[in-house]
Amino acid sequence: MGAPMNPPLRAGERLGLRFTQAVVPVVIALAALLALWQWYASQPEVDSQLLPTPLAVWHALVTQRDVLWRNTLVTLSETVVGFGAALAAGLFFGAALDFSPWLRRALYPLLVTSQTIPIITLAPLLVLWFGFGLLSKAIVVTLVCFFPIVVALADGLRGADPDLIKLYRSFGAGRWRIFWSVRLPGALPSLFSGVRIAITYAVIGAIFGEYVGAKEGLALYMKQHQFATAAVMAAIAVTAVLSIALFALTALVERLALPWYYTQGRG
């Protein structure tokens, strides 16, 4: 008799297996990198003021946790507000570009041109116009995140299945019905690709806006502790964790919103 066949894995088991396969290599690589960093930074010829050890950075994280947490909440609020505005504007303009060929010809080149303007030249003006509070930082985040969202949605809508559109039209479906039932669902994978790109830029935009001028935030914390390298690196670590967490949350929302897409073997 042949060897018994293994029973197929359930959905939860498959998800756990994929999670393990994705996380374990990252954890091993990160542990090796930290060990190498700790060894090199501990050498007598290395100035600890220039390159602190991971343990020193961890100590700064622990001792400064209250201050870091307060500034992280400020940066997070700027990120969420700016990204939310970019998402809303991106959805509106992406749909408008698809509905109106004239608007697409008129606005698409302007959108591309807007990306050639360095944000470093705009951020000081935004702080001057809108102050040192949340609004100026949120606008910086919106400008950084808007382009990848609107372009991803517009391109996704253009890539809708023409045969499926013809089928809906043969049953008398109007333009709005085709948009909601065919074009928008088909564009969601492309839209989420743009959203994932934008969310990684969002925290960077907030940090950059704070560097130009702010009352609170992680960038201001780094400026105030610029000669305490361990504290600066602790803030950088918090920034990285915040970006990764937002990216992971976006990926989770995508999987929940597009189960049909991932059951087709694409995830």
Number of C-alpha atoms within 10 A of each C-alpha: 3 4 5 6 6 6 6 8 10 9 9 9 11 12 12 12 13 12 11 11 11 11 11 11 11 11 11 11 11 12 12 12 12 15 14 13 15 17 12 15 18 16 10 8 8 12 11 15 11 12 18 21 20 20 12 18 20 16 15 20 22 12 12 14 15 11 13 22 16 13 20 22 14 18 28 21 17 30 29 19 19 28 29 17 19 27 23 15 17 26 19 13 22 24 17 17 23 19 16 11 11 12 13 18 11 12 15 18 10 11 15 12 10 13 12 8 10 9 16 12 9 14 22 17 13 19 22 13 11 14 16 18 16 23 17 26 31 26 25 28 31 29 19 23 29 26 21 22 27 28 22 24 29 26 16 22 25 16 13 17 13 12 9 14 17 13 12 17 14 9 8 11 15 10 14 11 13 18 19 11 15 18 23 19 16 19 20 19 18 19 26 22 17 22 27 20 15 23 27 18 19 30 27 20 28 31 24 20 31 28 19 18 20 19 14 18 25 29 27 20 20 21 13 12 15 13 12 15 19 25 25 22 22 23 26 15 15 17 20 14 12 17 20 15 13 19 18 14 14 17 16 12 12 20 16 11 13 15 11 11 15 12 10 8 7 7 9
